[in-house]
């Protein structure tokens, strides 16, 4: 795969930090990686084989990413994600996740 790391800002202020283009029959996907002004990383992969859109959000928190003297953030984020939300206000996905994170 051809991989490049341009650093050109987009009109929205997002910076394109990596672009991977699949060559021929190589295994893998073409994608573009952006970093937004807020620090959020956005990975875009276009596949026009089906008329659908998929959005996935991943939070990089947990004990494997904690620094010495800074712990408990993963547990804190769990509570923040579900803070003051009644079961009727939750999305179906959140209702499925609640038993896994509620203590």
QUITA-V981869 format. One record per residue. RES is the residue in one small letter. PHI is phi in radians with two decimals (none if undefined). D_LAST is the distance of its C-alpha to the last C-alpha in Angstrom with 2 decimals. Layout:
res=[RES/RES]
phi=[PHI/PHI]
d_last=[D_LAST/D_LAST]
This chain:
res=[x/x/x/x/x/x/x/x/x/x/x/x/x/x/x/x/x/x/x/x/x/x/x/x/x/x/x/x/x/x/x/x/x/x/x/x/x/x/x/x/x/x/x/x/x/x/x/x/x/x/x/x/x/x/x/x/x/x/x/x/x/x/x/x/x/x/x/x/x/x/x/x/x/x/x/x/x/x/x/x/x/x/x/x/x/x/x/x/x/x/x/x/x/x/x/x/x/x/x/x/x/x/x]
phi=[none/-1.46/-2.17/-2.31/-2.27/-1.22/-2.26/-1.50/-1.25/-1.57/-1.03/-1.47/1.66/-1.24/-1.87/-1.33/-1.85/-2.78/-2.38/-2.02/-2.06/-1.18/-1.86/0.97/-1.69/-1.05/-1.41/2.26/-2.22/-1.38/-2.79/-2.18/-1.99/-2.09/-2.08/-1.39/-0.96/-1.34/1.71/-1.15/-1.65/-2.14/-1.96/-2.03/-2.26/-1.72/-2.41/-1.64/-1.30/-2.35/-1.47/-2.54/-2.22/-2.17/-2.14/-2.29/-2.02/-2.11/-1.76/-1.54/-2.32/2.46/-1.08/-1.19/-1.89/-1.44/-1.74/-1.03/1.54/-2.26/-2.29/1.57/-1.19/-1.06/-1.12/-1.05/-1.12/-1.00/-1.18/-1.16/-1.13/-2.00/-1.10/0.91/-1.98/-1.41/-1.03/-1.21/-1.51/-1.31/-1.31/-1.07/-1.13/-1.09/-1.13/-1.24/-1.39/-0.93/-1.09/-1.36/-1.96/-1.29/-2.08]
d_last=[44.77/46.18/43.80/44.58/42.88/44.45/43.37/44.83/42.87/42.57/43.57/39.92/39.64/37.60/39.08/39.78/38.89/39.38/41.19/41.41/44.06/44.31/47.86/49.53/47.81/45.32/41.83/39.13/38.66/40.31/38.02/38.11/35.59/35.51/33.89/33.55/34.46/30.78/30.19/28.49/29.87/31.14/32.45/34.86/36.24/38.66/39.33/41.71/41.82/39.59/39.24/35.51/33.17/29.91/27.50/24.76/22.55/21.30/19.48/20.82/18.07/16.55/17.64/20.89/21.92/21.15/24.20/24.97/23.92/21.56/18.11/14.50/15.53/13.52/10.20/12.14/13.36/10.12/9.63/13.38/13.60/11.73/12.90/14.75/14.96/15.37/15.08/18.90/19.18/17.18/19.30/19.27/17.90/14.87/14.31/14.54/12.07/9.29/8.23/8.47/6.42/3.80/0.00]
